[in-house]
Amino acid sequence: MKIQQSQNLPQNLPQNLKDILLNVLKNKLNTSDYDALLLANNNNWINICGKDLGEKTKPKCIKGRTLTIIADNPILSFELNFLKDEFVQKINNYLIASNENHKENDNIINIKFKYIDY
């Protein structure tokens, strides 16, 4: 038995639940909350900062235009401050490419690196 596709269905339907939820939330959240959600996705974060740093850091929140990033040790948290400008550029480039609602005045302008011992 052959299943026919409906002629009325759009060709670009989301492939999984994650895509569906992101599309719904994109229209419901303000830009900085949606940006934070994009960054919180582990695959997105690893694409931005690379596998090594992506496994040792996690974005925590965006308040105003400041992103807080949690590092897995205090030395890394301190050393990442020297890469702050590079992080800001990569993150903003990613958000502009991934979120059509992201405008230049939504760009991250500061990053706080923190170490939290769990």
Buried (B, 14 or more C-beta within 10 A) or exposed (E): EEEEEEEEEEEEEEEEEEEEEBEEEBEEBEBBEBBBBBBEBEEBBBBBBEEEBBEBBBBBBBEEEEBBBBBBEEEBBEEBEEBBEEBBEBBBEBBBEBBEEBEEEBBBEEBBBEEEEE
